[in-house]
């Protein structure tokens, strides 16, 4: 069984002792039962390849059920309780894969208009347990998404890259040599790579790309040649 994130222990006295997914008795100090934990589409280091332009890329899950439906439900249904649970599970999946701890985590920022409409930045909330357990800062102010882009899910690979070109603007210098960019889902990696380019241009030597989930297709016949899944 993978490393289990510990902050849930402080909430045990206040939460229902049932699994967040199925309602059965959960593992003490953890939001899921043994069965649901084992059934999640966990990724290991061997399941992933680095994205171009980054030092390392790490994701907790493959983007498939039930993680995919959870992420969509959170994003459009504003289920903040499930968001907190998924943040803890993301930390559980990512922490054992790390070989180096970055100086800070940078959640991919939302454009102001989208942030106001949604009410929260999903990437930021999912990254909170990671930052807390690693004891490093979450960067929420230095970089702004100055371009209101189309949703990446509506575009093909080449359109995604063009969509996020020059979408981010750095407002202040960053006193860090190693930063992990965090996004909820990595598909082509276009958004994270664009943000990584901004960081490298400002002298950040090592840029990791982390995510809750990643699109990983294992069979050659499943691959779309228009998409760089790795």
Steps between C-alpha positions, in 0.01 A plus 500: 500500500626848414606761751190646662474875545484588870308831539172309495584369847433844646149493349405147605310617808283729289434291189275204435709179528367385163693472175458815291422289192292199604388565858670194649729533802809691393864444590576681830646841427420477129193597293452168317448135578761242399302386195440847354862597559621192311258556211621851417707541179825585681805586289856408589829648379522221242162596352611851406744676272633855551327771305727702269640812664479383859733331745245241612129432456300322768130419520304309761244337271420400146217715369230235508203406718432573778762781510387652170137520611604638839704779339219595264245491781715723718574747222142546388308391809707689758515203736763634738484201732604269217765754402659473845490119483658496155772739617599255774497209256713696255760555770488128580584419138763766433710503818650149463611583145710805590877481494548872567283753682456829312526840663135582428187385318335718236137401428402586144313831537152562364407815314320744732170469310500120526605510865211731586255278310619175657577637845823306555814384322484122489876462448573716804266308729629162386860611564440617858558162672824453303637839601400442861663160525818610322520822701544722193308807381215510252555784252171674424602857413822525296350380170171607343304342219459810288332329205149359529549177308249253365455179702780266389260203487333658196823511294741263326872487587620779265209725595573447870858621461388811308218559749737541796782678316603806707208437735706561817672808636750517786447796734801463725831316507503157659769418759485128422720265300259206492122533454232236445211612279176331605192445281191288555535304174787464252398393149738647242678708766468816289388724786765380743776523239406859419514586868831315537647711219409817692674367810814395314521840331511654848789281611323208668747217439278198571131482413292193585145442378266327743133419466217313663437301181660439164372361171693175459409266215673165504412337168641630171164467325350737758743782426386809313796620287384860551565481875830471687377297796846493658 
